Amino acid sequence: MSNQNKNKFLAPIAIIAGLVLPIFLPAFIMMALVKFMPNEISHSGMMSLFILSFALFIIAGIFTKVLSLIGLTEQKIEELGFLGFIISVLTSFTSIVVGYYWMKTLHLTSVDISSVGILLIAAITTIVLTVLTRILEKL
């Protein structure tokens, strides 16, 4: 398969993944975590996982807006190179962890995740989304 045909096949898949994964990836990871590590997470139903995942996406957007208000726009982060990459990764990780604890403290979610569980979810989500971002930049 030539490189041209390979890109024609992978481009739509990467674009669809770029639209769906940022919103629902934490829910997919939580479903897997329930199966393999049942003591780490408890929930009332699958819909509660998807609602929590959508809320975490909104909180990540708020974190991004706050960063842009203090002067760290996407252009500035790209100009910083590796430091910008680290800031982006840490913002993604922090938004998931802090977002979950905010929602849990305010009793806005019925999902109960242990500290190890939320750190695991945040780490895996951050890694997958960072790789997805790099793939989408190359297309």
N, C-alpha and C positions, 0 to 999 in steps of 0.2 A: 504494500500500500504506500503510495507516494505521500510525501509530506503535505502536499496540497489537499489530497483527499482526506487525510487524517485530520487536518484542521477543519475541514467542512463537516466532519462527523463530530468532533469534540467541541466545537464552538457552541452549538445549540445546547448541548448538555451542560457545559460550563456556565452559560448564561442563565439557564433555568435553575441550576444549583445556586448561582449567585443571587437569584431572587428569592428562593425558598429557604435555603440554609440559614441565613442570618436571623430569620424570624423563628424557625422551628427546630434548629439544631439542638438547643438545650433540652427541649421536650424529648427528642429522640434519644439523647444521651441519658436522660432521666429514666426513660422506659427500659433501656438496657441496664442501667444501674439497679433498678428494681428487680430485674431478672437475676443478675449475677451477684448482687450485694443487697439482699432484702432488708438488712438492718440499717442501711444508710438513708433510706427514703421511704416515707409513707404518704399516701395521697388518697383522696376520696374517689378519684376517677381519672380517666385519661384526659377528659376535657380540662380538668384543673391543671394538668401539666402543660397543655397547650396555651391556656390562658396565662399561666406564669411565664412561659417562654415568650409570649407576645409582650407581656409587661416588661420583661427584661430587655427586649428589643427597644421599647419606648424609652426606658431608663438610659440605655446606651446612647440613644439619640440625644437625650437631655445632657448627658456627659459631654458629647461631642459639641453641642451648642455652647456649653459653658466654656469649653476649651477655646472655641472660636471667639467668644466674647473677651477672653483674657489675652487674645492675640495669637493663639496657636491654630491657625487655619490649616486646611489640607495642604495648601501651597507651602506654607511655612514648615510644616512637618516634613514634606518631601524635600525641601531645601536642606533640612538638618541631616539628611542621610540616615546613618545608622542610629543616631540619637533620636531622630524622628520615628524610626521604626520601633525602637524600644518604648517611646512614649505612647505610640499607637497600641502596641501590644499590652502595655500596662494599663492603659485606659480601658481596653476591652475587658481584661481580666477583672479590674477593679469594679467596673460597672456591673458585672454579673454578681460578684460577691456582695458588694454594698447594696445593690438593687434588691437582691434576695432578702438580706437582713432588714432593709427598710420595709419591704412588704411584709415580712414576718412580724416585725415590731408593731406595725400599724394594723395587723390582723387583716391584711388584704388578700392573703392566700391560705389555702387549706393544706398546702403541700408542706410536709415537715422533712427537712433534709439535715443530716448531721454536718458538722463542720468539715469533716473529711470529704463528705459527699459533694458539698457545694464547691470546695476547692478543686476537686476532681472534675466536676462538670465545667467549671470556669476554665481550667487548664486545657481540657480537651477541646472545648468550644473555641478558645482563643487560637490554639494551634491549627485547627481545621479551617477556621475563617481566615487566618493569616496565609495559609497555603492557597486557599481559594482566591484570595485577593491577588496573590502573585501570579496565579494561573490566568486570571482575568486580565491582568495588566499585560501579559505576554500575547494575548490574542489580538 
